[in-house]
């Protein structure tokens, strides 16, 4: 593993809302933020950073990703928790942050929506299914 580790959505929520500094970064696309919803930390006094791992439209990897993380306020030594739809892009984001000397960087397994159930719906696990705060933009 080339990043600090994997955590569940509830573990990530506890870390990014706890007493120590930590940053939640949603690496999904702008379309996902708009149409699916976003994690909501407003009740805790913290904010979510929104930095696309891959650009919408087109899906091209964001070549300024690390610079965008720094612009979002991420400093070396601050734990960072990456969230995508299902926990795949967030692994790549955690690896990139670690390689750039940022973090410790964590992948949020299951992501915002989690994997699909037998009927093809995203209702098995993830940030939303776990009942963590979220909102439509």
N, C-alpha and C positions, 0 to 999 in steps of 0.2 A: 504494500500500500504506500502510495507516494503523497499522502495527505494525513491529517491527524486522526481521521476515523469517521465512522458512520453513526448517526444518531437518529432516533425516531422523531417524528414531529413533536410529541409532547416534551421530549428531552430538549429539543432545540428551543421550543417556546420557553421553557423554564430557564434556559441559559440566557436567551436574549432579553428576558424580562427580569432577570435576577439582579442582585446588587452590584455585580461586576460588569465592567464594560464588555459588550459583545455586539456584533452586528449581524442582522439577518439580511441576506441579499437574495432577492428573487431574480433568477437568471432566465426566466421564460421570456417570450417575445411580447412586444407591445400589444399585439392582437390578443394574446392569452390574458394579459392583465385587463384589457378592456372587456372582453367577452366572457371570461370564465370567473374573474374575481381575483382579489389579492388578499394576502394576509393583512390583518389589521392590528397594529400595536398601539393605536392611538390612546387606548385606555390605560396604557402603562407609561406614557410619557416618552416612549421610544418610537423611532421611525424605521420603516423598511427601506432599504436601498433597492432601486430597480435598475439592473444592469443586464442587458440582453447578452446571453452567451453567443447566440446566433441571431443575426439580423432578420427582421421581418420587413418586407417579404423577401423571399429568396433562400433563407436558411444559411447564408454565408457566415462563417464564424467571425465574430466581432474581433477585429485585429487590434482594437484599442481597449480590450477588456480590462487588462491590469491597470491601465491609466484611468479608465472609468471607475474602477474600484477605489483608487486613490482619490479621485475627484469626489467620490461619495463619502469620503472621510475615513476610509480604512487606513489605519496606521499599523506598521509592523508591531507584532506582539498582541494585537487585539484579536481575540477569537472571532472567527467569521463562520457563519452557518449558511450554506448555499441550498436554495430551494428551486426545484424545477417542477415539471408536471408529475413525473413518476420516479425520480431519483437517478436519472441517467446523465443528463446534461450537467447536473450539479456535481457529479464526480469529476468531470472534465474541468469544471470551474474550480473545484477544490485543488485539483492537481496544478492548475495554472497559477493559482494564488500562492500555493506552497513553493512552486518553482521560482516565483518572483520574490520570495522572502516575506510574504504576508501570511498572517494567521498566527496561531494554528487554525487550519481550515478544515471544516467538517462538511460532509455530505448528509443531507436530510433524506433518509431512505423513505420510500413511498411517495415523496414529493407532495405537491399541493392536492392532487387528485387521486394518486395511487394507481394500481393496476386495474385492469378490467375484470369484471365478474363473468360468469359463464354466459350471460346475456349480452355481453359487450358494453356494459355500463361501468363507469368508474365509481363504484359504490363499496369497494372492499376495504380500503384504508387510505391514509393520507391526511394532510392538514385539515381539509374540510370534513371528512368522515369522522376524524377524531374529535370534532366539535370545537376546534380552536378558532379564535376570532378571525373573521374574514368579512369582506364587503365587496360589492360591485363598485367599479370605478365610475 
